[in-house]
Amino acid sequence: MTDRRSLHFGAVLLGGGAPAPARADDDASADLSTLVGRARELETSGFAALIVEERVDPFEPFTLLGALSTTTATIGLVAAVSAVIGQPFPLARRTATLDHLSHGRAGWQPVAGADEARTLEFVGVVRALWDSLADDAIVADKSTGLYLRGDRRHAISHRGEFFRVDGPLNLSRPPQGHPVVIVADVPAVSRSLAVRYADVITTSPSTLEQAITERRMLDAALTAEGRVPSDVRVWADVAPLLVSAGGAIAEAASADTSSAVDEGDDDDAIADRVELWADSGAVDGFVVDLPTLGERGRIVVERILPSLVARGRVVPPTGETLREHLALPRPGDGHGAAA
């Protein structure tokens, strides 16, 4: 049966992939006002989320996304930050703070390292800290003078191989419960991380057949982990869909693929391929790596997304938070109802 549910697109605003040739308008050298304009453009075009990586000077991802939270209204704000370097507590606090600043639009893409055990423990501790205050822990009742219910605030008392963290987190629970966790599925490095913790898994299939096979493998792995596959979204790299079967673009043979555009396809043909991949059940959306795609990325933003909006496949946010827009369940705090 054809599934015509809404598609979601995420955009890498800074960094990501092999660097595109330097351009005067490259994100990596943009000032804040330029980045604000780009974030608003992505929001207007219909993107569900933008992803900011650490590899940019002079902006730190959470600081930049905090600024963008005041100038955007609906787009998700995702920080791609290491789950190997640093400590879980400050990362949990920064992600939770961004979720409060953005009124529930924050996400975290943990960048995995070669040490799988350390990465898994890091992310697990962050998630436990998000849950260390129950949803109803903060009362802020002026009539009684009660601000915090002590019985709804819980130390996590984590003692692991790499981290010792007592907690609890020293701010209220994030509006989304957990900021949306996006994991790039790299089987040799982060497959376990994706299957255990991801709300959104990003993949890089080169063909529809490969995308279908990868989705089946991921669904089987999620089921084996005790998770419900329909509670997890899969976004594929959009780049292969921008190249026709005739192949006017030859990625491997071109020294500057960022400026190559396949003249053999019109916008409708590309939008048709996007819908075909989605209706096959292989994907729920796509990632657009703007710095790497260059001019082709601009085509997606300015022409392909509007075409999909016109077709009703990309729709405005239907909820207040990123989780609600992606139709993801909100995690409970694990503490049950207050006595």
Secondary structure, DSSP 8 states (H G I E B T S, - for coil): -------EEEEEEE--SS-----TT-GGG--HHHHHHHHHHHHHHT-SEEEEES--SS--HHHHHHHHHTT-SSSEEEEEEESSSS-HHHHHHHHHHHHHHTTS-EEEEEE--S-HHHHHHHHHHHHHHHTSB-TT-EEEETTTTEEE-GGGB----EE-SS-EE----SS---TTSS-EEEEE--TTTTHHHHHHH-SEEEE--SSHHHHHHHHHHHHHHHHHTT--GGGSEEEEESGGGGS-TT-S--GGG-S-GGG---TT--HHHHHHHHHHHHHTTS-SEEEEEHHHHTHHHHHIIIIIHHHHHHTTSS----SSSHHHHTT------SS-S--
